Amino acid sequence: MSAAAGGLDWPGLMRVGIRGLGLRPAEFWALTPAELALMLGEAAGRPQLTRARLDELAAQWPDRPAAAPAQGETRKDGR
């Protein structure tokens, strides 16, 4: 399967693993794709939670429900 068909670019991966990282062929082939990606510095999972993202999540999912509207007012959702 070629990289163009949606597969892995094995020649390219071998170049960066063997030449770039200095792995021996047996070491390269013993790695999982996830281990190789980690060695190449690619994020293995979700990005770090920043303060800005935490603020967005807190606004979207508050700990307390919004205050009820005053008598005669309607809520933002029309209720």
VMD Tcl script that draws the C-alpha trace (Angstrom):
set ca {
  {0.00 0.00 0.00}
  {1.48 3.35 -0.94}
  {1.26 6.59 1.01}
  {-0.84 8.02 -1.83}
  {-3.41 5.29 -1.28}
  {-3.75 6.25 2.39}
  {-1.05 3.93 3.77}
  {2.10 4.72 5.66}
  {5.13 6.18 3.89}
  {7.49 3.38 4.93}
  {10.54 4.66 2.98}
  {10.11 8.10 4.57}
  {9.58 6.63 8.03}
  {12.64 4.42 7.62}
  {14.74 7.46 6.60}
  {13.77 9.48 9.65}
  {13.98 6.48 11.98}
  {17.29 5.07 10.78}
  {19.08 8.19 9.52}
  {17.42 10.87 11.63}
  {17.07 9.04 14.93}
  {20.02 6.71 14.44}
  {17.98 3.55 15.04}
  {19.24 0.19 13.86}
  {16.88 -1.56 11.42}
  {15.85 -4.13 14.06}
  {15.10 -1.31 16.53}
  {13.06 0.54 13.91}
  {10.95 -2.51 13.05}
  {10.39 -3.32 16.74}
  {8.66 0.05 17.28}
  {4.93 0.60 16.99}
  {3.81 3.56 14.84}
  {2.77 5.35 18.05}
  {6.23 4.87 19.58}
  {7.91 6.15 16.43}
  {5.61 9.20 16.35}
  {6.48 9.93 19.99}
  {10.20 9.66 19.25}
  {9.75 12.06 16.34}
  {8.17 14.60 18.68}
  {4.60 14.29 17.49}
  {1.96 14.74 20.16}
  {0.71 11.45 21.50}
  {-2.76 12.43 22.58}
  {-4.71 15.57 23.18}
  {-3.02 18.95 23.24}
  {-2.25 20.51 26.58}
  {-5.15 22.28 28.27}
  {-4.45 26.02 28.21}
  {-6.03 28.63 30.46}
  {-7.96 30.05 27.50}
  {-9.42 26.64 26.67}
  {-10.28 26.06 30.33}
  {-12.14 29.40 30.37}
  {-14.06 28.38 27.23}
  {-15.06 25.07 28.81}
  {-16.06 26.77 32.08}
  {-18.29 29.19 30.18}
  {-19.83 26.34 28.20}
  {-20.30 24.04 31.22}
  {-20.66 26.22 34.36}
  {-20.59 24.61 37.80}
  {-23.80 26.41 38.75}
  {-26.84 26.98 36.57}
  {-27.41 30.53 35.39}
  {-29.57 32.68 37.65}
  {-33.28 32.63 36.95}
  {-34.58 35.74 35.16}
  {-36.35 38.40 37.18}
  {-40.17 38.53 37.21}
  {-41.44 39.36 33.71}
  {-38.12 38.76 31.94}
  {-37.38 35.82 29.69}
  {-34.25 33.77 29.58}
  {-31.89 33.89 26.63}
  {-33.27 30.58 25.38}
  {-36.80 32.06 25.25}
  {-38.27 30.21 28.24}
}
mol new
graphics top color blue
foreach p $ca { graphics top sphere $p radius 0.5 }
foreach p [lrange $ca 0 end-1] q [lrange $ca 1 end] { graphics top cylinder $p $q radius 0.2 }
display resetview
